[in-house]
Amino acid sequence: MLICNQVDAQRKTTPPRKTILAPKKKAATTPTKPAVTQPDTLRKAAPVATPAADTTQNAGQAVVDTTSGGTEVTPDSLTERAAEEKLAKTEKPADSLHSYKITVDDISYLTVCPGTNITIPFTTNGPFDDGNTFIAQLIDASGKTIPISLPVSKSPVKAVIPSYKIGGEVYRIQIVSSIPVIRSQEVPIRLLQAPAARIDFMDGTQSTRTMPGQEVQLRVSLTGTAPWSFRLSDSTIVTQTLSNPHYLIVKPTDVKAYKIAGVANACGSGTTSGEAIVNVNSNPEPKLELKEVEKIAKLCSGIPFQVPFNATGKFKEGNKFVVQIAERTGAFKTISPPDSTGYINAEIPANYKPGEYKLRVVSSAPYLVTQTANVSIVSTTVTTLQKDSLRLGENETGELTVKFTGGGPWFVLLSDGTYENNIQESPHIIKVKPIYDTNYQITSAGGLCGVGKFSGSAKVSVKSPPASITLEKLPQNMVCAGTTIEIPYKIEGRYNAGNKFTVQMTDKSGRFVSLPTTITPTTMKVKISNAAAGDSIKTQKIRIISSSPAVSSAIEELDVISPDQAIGEISGKGTITAGRSTRIQLKFKNGLPPWSFTLSDGTAINGTFLNPYLISVSPTATTEYKISTLKSGCGSGTGKGSAVVTVDN
């Protein structure tokens, strides 16, 4: 009766619906509108699947009315917020007597562009109403939710990603039911980004000058999801490129403007911008100028470098370019072989001292001179590790001093692997935190001119607590020979690199010998060796030692039992009348309990820890009892003796 009252109370607190617990099926509450969507209504609701705009921006889209079982077209002024508020008023809560669940299947394999169709499979659990429908919703990063499908009565949902959604961002998708209102888990989905392309020259300008037939490099900068395909205004087509930026070589004979006619990727066509104009002059005036002079502001003796410059116009046949250098008040001297390209390899002679100089490029036909650039010749780096002697406590940090001369910025690599680069000041402090006593040296060091000379050393000693090993209480003080046991331990202090821990046990002569040891952070596993020949049980000593430093734990004792050495002795004598019982006794020695045995009359006892062991017998005739089989924790054993029970009829 109590259960029925609870059920009735539950029914009164929820909206009318089909009674599930009744013994006979009753008619469900008739909705005010037909539950099945009519064809005409479906055609009116079609704009829901059109990704042209969000429901906050466009009117005339259908909103599912979960109370009527169909759809209705809202007025043009209906906003997404209003539609959601209207939907919330009609949401029917789930029946608390049943478990409802919607699970979206794995859709991680989807690669989706804005404006494309997707199919979303899902599974359900629970007695959803006959008029229930499911729709898909898209959730952006701010939590804003919009419907992206028509209502369906079963899996899957066919949805459309709105075309105005931004590619490259992560959205979430969920499935929502109408009667009752249940939401699935939110499944992430990343939208691919539409392409865009911009054309210009390598230096970012929109125009350049050249001579007929000379090569000019165009740059196409791409955005969106790779790979890209695009077409230039001169009909050049590039397909499925992964390069970004993508460079093209053109050789126009006349003035020509290059544009991008179209760009596309997996999401279709994209936007284009930019224009690259090549001005072709068949007889321009020669001009010569340095460019990117900041790249040659610091130079090293004996190391080749390139001098970039622009040579425009028409030079005479046989023209050559050379690089020249001079002190601020001295005459210019050539430091490169003649060359006809726009990049000349030059090298500072070794006899040039570090200091400030001027550099220029000169052409021979006609004779032209570029502007001069101020450059510095720097010397090779010399690095010195200051001789320090530090003493640190455990886990303390020390400071070492390194001095540099020559062109920077500098780098240094110490012998323990400590590395720092882009060092701007000298002397420089390097922090170290050694675990053990360490002699520091420089493994490599240098600066602008590469690896230079280095020297010096520093000694850092570390004070740490003495090393010690504690052998914890053994889990058992009696074991079988040949078995593997775990020995708990803990350590303190510092151990050197390459240190090894080993468990040792005394042999028959009392000398400690090492046992095969498997080490974990808290225990050591060892296989116990056999006891001395002739001994069924022997007390042996055991300890743990380390190799570096050489430390030993305290010594513990362990009784080692030889296998197959258990002995069971049966005894007893008595007279009984028929139908009565008496007890006989078994004593065990050697072996490791528990003991299991079988008597000659078939009586079997499996695993007793009692010693001696009394067992009741009730023979019907005079019987002599012996031990047929005997086993212990260390293997089989033997029986001896007998017990005789006389039956007096």
N, C-alpha and C positions, 0 to 999 in steps of 0.2 A: 504493500500500500504506500509506503514511504517513497519508493522508487517512482510509482505512477504520479504521485503528487509533484515530485520534482520535474518530471517530464511535462506535466500540464503547465507548471509554472514557466518552464522554458518556452513552451509554445505561445504563451500569452505575451511574452516580451519580444517576440520577433514578428515580422510582417507575415500575413497569411501566405502559405505555400503548401505544396503537396505534402501530406502526412506520410512519413516514411516508416514510422514504427507501428502503424495500425495493422492488425491481422489481415484485414481485407483492404484492397486498393479502393481509395475514394477518389472522386473527381477533383482535379486540381482547380484552384481558384481561376476563373476565366479572366484573362487580361482584357483591358478595355479596347485593345486593338489586336488584330491577328498577329500571332507570333511569327509567322512566315513572311518574309519580305516579298512584296509583290514586285513583278518585273518593272512596272513604271516607277515605283519607289526606288528601286535599285539604280535605275538610270539617273534619277535625280541625285542620288548619293555619290555618283561616280567622281565628282570633283575631289573627294577625300583623298583618292589615290594619285591625284595630279600634283607633282612636286613643284608647281610654279611658284607658290608663295606659302608663307606661314599663315596659320589661322589668325594670327594677330594682325596681319597686313591685308588679307584678301577676304572678301565677303562671298556669300553664296555657296560655301562648302557645307557638306552635310555633317550633322552631329548625331551620334547614336543616342537614341532615347531608350534606356534600358527598361523603363516601366511599360512602354507600349509594345515592345517586341519588334519594332520596325525602325524606320528612320524618318526624319522630317527635315525639310530644308529651312534653315533659319533666315531671318531677314538679313539684308545687306549690312545693317549696322551691327550685327552680332560679332563681338570680339572673342578672341580665344579665352580671355579671362571669364567672360560671361558664359561661354559654352562650358568651361570647366566647372563654374559654380552651379550651372544647371545640371550637369552630370553628377556632381557631388550630392545634390538634393535627392536624386533618384537612385543613388547607390544603395544596394541591398546588402546588409551585413551578412556574413557567413553564419550558418547554423553551427552553434557551438557543440552540437551533438556529433558533428562529423568533421573529419579532417579533409581540408581542401588544399590542393597544391597544383601549381603550374610550373613546369620545368622546361626551359628553352634548351633545345639540343645544341651540341657544339657547332658554332658557326665561325670558328676562328679561321677556317680555310678561305673565307670570303675576302676578296679584294674589291672594294666598292667605290664607285665614283658618284658624286652628287648627280641626281637625276636618273639613276638606274634602278631597275627592278631587282628585288631580292625575294627569296623564298625562305621563310623562317619555320622550321619544324619544331613542334613542342609536344610534351606529354602532360596528361592531367591525372589527378587523383581526387576522387570525391563525387558525390551525387549532384552534379550541376543540374539546374532546372532545364526543362524542355526548351524554354525560350531563350536560354543563355547563348551569348555570342562572345567571340574573342576578337580583340583588335591589337595591333602592334603600335607601340609608342616609341618615339625617339626622344632621348634625353640629352641635352647639351651639357657643357661643363658647369654652367650656372644652375643646373637643375630644372631648367625650363623643359616642359614636356609637350609634344604635339603628336596627334595620331597620324599614322602614315599608311593605313590600310583600311579596306572595307571590313565590316564585321563578317566573321565566318563562324560556322557551328562546330568545326573540328579542324585539327591540324592538317596541312600547314597553313600559315598566313602568308599571303602574297602582298608585299609592301613596296613602296616607292620612296627612295631617299630624295628629299626635296632638292631641286637643282640649285637653290640659293644657299645651301649649307656650305660651310667653308671646308675645303679639302685640306688634308694634313693634320686635322684635329681628331681627337678621340671622342666619340659619342658612345651612348649606351642605349641598348634596346631592351624592352620588356613587353611581355604579353599580359593583357588585362582582360578578365572576364566581366560579364555584366550582371549575372544573377547566379550566385552572389558575386560581389566585387572582390576578386582575388588577383593579386599581382605576382608575376613570376620574378625570378632573380633578374638582376640587371646584367646584361652581357655586353662587354665592350666591343666596339667596332671602329676601325680607323678608316676614314675616308681618304681616298687618293686625291692628290692636288692637281688641278688643271694646270696646263703649261703656260709659260710666258717666255718671250725671247726679246733680247735687245741687242742691236748691232752697233759697234763702234770700232775704234782702233785700239792697239795695245796700251797706249798712253791715256786712253779715255777720251780723246778728242774725236770730233765728228768729221774732220777733214785733214787731208795731208797732200803734199806735193811730191811728184815723182817724174821720172822720164819715161818715154814710151818703152814698153816691154820690160821694165823693171818690176821686180816682185814687191807686192804690198800685202801685209798680213792683216786680215780682218779678224775681229773678235766677236763671237756670239755668246752672250751671257744668258743662261737658262735657269728658270725656276720651275717648281712643280715636281712631279714624280717622274724619275727616269725609267726607261730610256725615252729620248726625244727624237722626233723627225721634223725637219723643217725645209723650206724652199726659199731660195733667194730670188730677188727680182731679176737676176740674169739667168734664171732657170736652173741654177745649181741646186741639186737635191741631196740632202744628207739624211740617212735613215738609221734609226735605232742606235743613236750615239749615246754613250755614257760619259763622254768628256764634257766637263763644265768648268771654265768656258771652253767652247769649241773654236779652234783657229782654222782659218781658210787662207790660202794663198791665191791672189789674183794678179793678172798682168794686163791691165787695160792699156789700150793704145790711144784712147781719147779720154777726155773728162767723163767720169762715170759716177753715178750715185747708186749705192747698194742699199737695198732695204730687204726686210724679211717679209716674203709674201704670205707665209703661213707657218704655224708651228702646231704640232700635235703630240699627244702621248696616249696612254691607255684610256684617259678620260675624254678624248676627243680634241677638237681644235682649241687653241688658246689665243692670247693677245700678243701683239708684236709692237715694238717701238724702236726708235733710233734710226739713224741714217749715216752711212759712211761715204763721204764724197772724196774721190781720188781726182785731184787736179793734175792733169798730164801736160807738161810743157816740153816741147821737143828741143828747145834751145834756151834753157833758163840760165841765169847768171850763177856761176859757182859760188857756194857759201860753205863755210867750215866753222863748226862750233863744238865745244865740249858739251857733254850731257851727263847727268847723274854723277857729278863730281864728288858727291858725298861718299860714294863707294870707294874712292881712291884717296880719302883724306889722310889715312895712315898707311904707310908702306913699309915692308921689311926688306932688308938687303938680302940678295940671293934668292928671293922667292918670286917667281914670275907672276905678273898681274896683267889684266886687260884694261885698256883705256877706251871707254865708249865715247863716240863722237858722231855727229851728223855731218855728212858731206852731200849737199844738195846742189842741183844744177849740173851743167855739162862741163866736165873736166876734160883736158886734152888727152890724147892717146899717150900711153906710157906714164901717166901720172902715178906718183907713189906718195904714201903717207908715212911719217915717222914721228916718234915720241921724243921730246926733248925735255931736259931737266936742268935747273940751275939754282945755285944759292941765290938768296935775295939780291945780292950785289954782284953776282958773277955772270959769266957768259953761259949761254945754253949749250948743252952737249947732248948728242943723240944717244939714246939708250935702247933703241929697238931696231930690228931689221926693217927695210922698206916693205910696205904692204899696200894692197889696193882695196882692202875691205873696210868695213865700218868698225871693226874691233881689232886693235893691234896688241899683240903680246909684247910686253916690255919687262925689264928686270933691272933693279937697282944694283950697280956694281958694288962689290964687297968693300972697296976702299972708301965708299961714301960714309961719313960719320953720321950718327944720329943727329937730327936737327930739323930746321924748317927750310923748305925748298919751294920752288915754283915749277909747274909742269905745264906743257902745251903740246899741241899737235900741229905739224907743218905739212903742207902739200907742195909738190914740186912743179906741177904744170896745170894751172898757173900757180905761182908761189903765193900761198895764203897761210895765215897764222891764226889759230884759235885764240880765244881769251885764255889767260893763265889761271891756273888753279893752285891754291896754297895747299901743300902736302907736307906731312911730317914723316921723316924716316925714323923708325923706332928700332931699337936693338932687341936681340933675342932675350927672352926672359931668363933670369937667374932666380931660383927659389931656394930659400934657406929655412929649414926647420930649426927654430931656436933650441939650444940644448937646455932642456928643463929636467927637473927631477921632482916629480909630484908623488905624494902619498895620499891616497883617497880611502875613505871608508866605504863600506859595502853600499852599492847603489848610488854613490856620489858621482857628480860630474866635474871633470877638470877642464882646464883651458890650456891649449897649446898655441904658441905664437909662430906665424909664418910670415917671412918678409919676401917681397918681390922687387925686382928691378927689371926694366925693359918695358916694352909696349903691352898694355893691358886692354880689356879686362883679362884676369888670370883665372886659372883653374889649378886644383891640387888634388891628388889622390894619395891617401895615406896607406900604410902597409896593412891596416886592419880593415880596409874597404871604405873608410870614411872619405866622402867625395863632396867637394864644393866647387862651383863654377860661377862665372860672372862676378868675380871679386873685383871691386872697384878701388879699394884702399889698401895701402901697405904701411905698417904691418897689419896683419889680419888675425883675428882670434878664431880658433877652431875648437869647438866643444867636443869632448870625448867622454865616454862612460864605459870603461873596460870592466870586464867581469873578473879577469885574472891579471896578474902582473904582466905588463906589456911594454916592449921596446918599440917605439914608434919611429918609422922612417918614411921617406917620400918614395912612393912607387912611380909616380909620374906627375909632372907639373909643367906649366907653360902659359902662354898668353896669345897675343895677337899674331905672333910669328910662329905659332905651333909649339910643339914640345921643346923646352929649353933645357938648361942645366939645373940640377937640384942636388941638395946635400943636407946634412944635419940629422940629428936623432934626438929623441927624448924618451926618458924612462918614467913609466907610471906604475907604481906599486899599489896593490889593493889589499886593504886590511879586512879580513873576513873571519868569522868564528871558526874554531877548529872543526875539522870534519869528524863526524861520529855516526855509527850505525847502531840502531836499536833493534834487536830481534824480539818482536812482540811475543806474547804468550802463544805457544803452539796450540792449534785447535784440538790436538789429541796427543797423548804421550805414549801411545802404543800403535805401531803401524806394521803392516805386512811388508816383507822384503819384496822389491820389484814394483811396488805401487808408486803412484805419483801423488804428492801432497803439495799444498800451498802453505808457504811460510810467510806470515805477515811481518812487515818491517817498516821502519821509517829512518830517514837520514837527516842530518843537519850539516851546515857548513858548505864549503865549496870543494868541488872535485874537478880535477884537471880534464882537459879535452882528451878523449881516448880512454878514460877510466872505465874499468869493468868491475861489476859485482859478481861474486861467485859464492855458492853455498858449498861448504866443506863438511865432511863427516869422517870420523875416525875409522880406520880399517882394523883388521884383527890384531895388528901390532900396536895399535893406539896412535898411529900417525895420521894426521889430517890429510885427506885426499879430496880433490875437487869433484863435484857432481855436475852433470849436465843441468844447466840452469836457464829457465825462461823468465825474463824479468818484466813485470808490469809496475806502474807507479806505486802500488800498495802491497803487492805480494810477489814472491818468487816461487815458481813451480819447479820441483826437483823430483827425480826418480830415485827412490831409496835403494841402495845396493843391498845384496844378500848379506845375511849375517855370516859370521865365520863358520867354516865347515865344522860339523859336529855339534854346533849349538842350535837348539831349537828356539831360544830366545836370548837376546844379548842387548845390554844397555850400551848405546853408543852416544858419542858427543857430536854436537852439530853447531855450526857457526856460519856467519856471513862475513866475507872479507872484500875489500876494494883494492884495486891495483895502484891508483894514483889520486891522492896519496894512499899509502898502505895503512889501512885501518881495519880493525876487526871488531865484531860485535861481541857481546858476552856469550859464553858457551852454555848451551842447554843440553839436557839429556833426553834421549828418545829410545824406547824399548822397541827393538826390531825383531819381528817374529818370522822364522823361516816358514816357507809355504809347505803344506802337506805334512805337518808335524804334530797335529792335534792328537791327543790320546784321550779316549773315553773308557773309564773303568766301571763295570757294572757289578754290583754286589747285593747280597740279601739272601735270606733263608727263612722259610716259614712254613707253617702247616695251617691249612684252612679247611673248613667243611665246604661241600659243594654249594655254590651260589653266593659264597662270601668273597670278599676281596682283601688284598693286602698290598703293601707298598714295597717297591724295590728302589734302590738308589743308584744314580749315575754320578760320577765325579769326572770333571774335565781338567786337563792341564795342557799347557802349550796352546797354540792356536789363538785366534782372536775371536771373542764372542761377536755375534750369537752362534750357538752350536745347533746343528740339525742332525737328527739321527733316526735310524729305523731299527727296531728290535727284531729278533728272529721270528716272533709270531706275527710280524707285519705291522705292529703298532709304530706310527711315525709321528715325530714331533718336529715342527719346522720353526727354527729360530728362537731358542731360549737363551736368556742372559743369566738364568739361575745356576749356581754352582755351589754345592751339589744340587742335583735335580731329583725329586721324588716323584715316582709315577705309580699310580694304582693299577693293579692287574687282577683279573677275575678268571683264572683258568678253570676249566671243567674237569681237567685231569692234571696229574702231576706234570709240571713243565719246567724245563731249564731255559732261562732267558739269556741271550747273548746279543751283542751289538752287531748288526749286519752291515750298516753303513754309517759313516760319521763325516760331517762337513763343518768347517768353521769359516770365519771371515778370511782366513789365509789359506783356504783350499781344503782338500780332503784329509782324513786322518784314519786312525786305526782304533779298534776296540779290543778290550781284554777283559778277562774275568767272566763270571756268570752268576746268575741268581736262580736258586731252585725253590720252587713253590710246590709243596706236597698237598694234594687234595685228599682228605680223609672222607671216604664215603660212609 
